Amino acid sequence: MDKNRVRKIIFSCILLLIIVVSIFAIRTIHQISQLDIKFSKQYAAITVTEYQIVDYNDFKHPHGNSSVLKEIDEKIRLRISEFMKKNNLKIKPGEYEFNRVNSSYEEILLQSFIFEKNNK
């Protein structure tokens, strides 16, 4: 083999290696950017016990155990309160985390809490 052919093969191998590593790096960066990273300072937690009722009134006027709901933007809280009142709902007992910094109405309603009918 002559030197030029060896150089072309080495160059091709190095180029192929750079392309493969670049694709892997780009794919890894993309996957990391798609993660919903929870920062503890950004999220607040609430625990609803079996004997506790957290209904629309707690979203409208958070107090006592539900005072952490004040962390939700007031406009969003009032919309959730209206939705819960209209549909006669309460939060099902359990432990919940919600995004207190930049959450949306839909995120709070669909992802942060589990609701059930209020039978009181």
C-alpha positions as a printed Julia matrix, in Angstrom:
120×3 Matrix{Float64}:
   0.0    0.0    0.0
   1.19   3.44  -0.75
   1.27   6.29   1.77
  -1.64   8.2    0.22
  -3.97   5.23   0.47
  -3.03   4.67   4.14
  -3.58   8.37   4.87
  -7.02   8.27   3.2
  -8.02   5.21   5.27
  -6.81   6.8    8.51
  -8.52  10.08   7.63
 -11.77   8.24   6.82
 -11.64   6.33  10.11
 -11.0    9.5   12.12
 -13.79  11.32  10.28
 -16.21   8.45  10.89
 -15.25   8.38  14.58
 -15.84  12.15  14.9
 -19.25  11.81  13.23
 -20.31   8.94  15.51
 -19.14  10.77  18.66
 -20.9   13.97  17.52
 -24.17  12.15  16.88
 -23.95  10.48  20.31
 -23.21  13.82  22.01
 -26.06  15.63  20.22
 -28.49  12.83  21.05
 -27.43  12.82  24.71
 -27.77  16.61  24.99
 -31.21  16.43  23.37
 -32.38  13.75  25.8
 -31.11  15.7   28.79
 -32.83  18.87  27.6
 -36.14  16.99  27.37
 -36.07  15.93  31.04
 -38.41  17.65  33.46
 -35.92  18.36  36.2
 -37.5   19.06  39.57
 -35.69  21.6   41.67
 -36.77  21.4   45.29
 -36.97  25.18  45.56
 -39.31  25.26  42.57
 -41.76  22.67  43.9
 -43.98  22.72  46.96
 -45.58  19.71  48.62
 -48.92  19.12  50.29
 -50.19  16.03  52.07
 -53.93  15.4   52.26
 -54.84  12.93  54.99
 -57.73  10.47  54.88
 -59.75  12.63  57.28
 -58.94  15.97  55.65
 -61.06  17.59  52.96
 -59.32  19.94  50.56
 -62.0   21.37  48.3
 -62.62  24.5   46.22
 -62.71  26.68  49.34
 -59.13  25.71  50.21
 -57.99  26.83  46.77
 -59.99  30.03  47.03
 -58.88  30.86  50.61
 -55.83  28.74  51.56
 -55.4   28.44  55.33
 -54.06  25.99  57.91
 -52.83  22.77  56.31
 -53.75  24.05  52.84
 -51.85  27.35  53.22
 -49.12  25.98  50.94
 -51.63  26.41  48.1
 -50.89  30.15  48.34
 -47.74  29.29  46.41
 -49.88  28.77  43.28
 -50.54  31.89  41.24
 -53.8   33.43  42.43
 -55.45  33.48  38.98
 -54.72  29.78  38.55
 -55.93  28.96  42.07
 -59.22  30.76  41.47
 -59.77  28.94  38.16
 -59.11  25.61  39.85
 -61.46  26.61  42.67
 -64.22  27.38  40.16
 -63.63  24.07  38.36
 -63.76  22.13  41.65
 -66.91  23.92  42.82
 -68.67  23.43  39.48
 -67.86  19.69  39.45
 -68.21  19.1   43.22
 -64.61  17.87  43.6
 -62.04  17.56  46.34
 -58.41  16.45  46.34
 -58.05  12.72  46.9
 -55.98  11.86  50.01
 -52.28  11.48  49.24
 -48.99  13.33  48.84
 -48.69  15.86  46.03
 -46.04  18.15  44.59
 -46.8   21.13  42.43
 -44.67  23.61  40.53
 -44.97  26.83  42.47
 -42.83  28.94  40.14
 -44.11  28.69  36.59
 -46.99  26.25  36.51
 -49.99  26.52  34.25
 -53.64  25.88  34.95
 -53.54  22.69  32.88
 -50.39  21.4   34.61
 -51.84  21.92  38.08
 -55.23  20.48  37.13
 -54.06  17.48  35.11
 -50.66  16.54  36.57
 -50.29  17.87  40.1
 -53.41  16.65  41.89
 -55.88  13.77  41.77
 -59.5   14.79  42.28
 -62.53  12.85  43.42
 -66.2   13.64  44.04
 -66.91  15.47  47.27
 -69.68  13.63  49.12
 -70.2   16.1   51.94
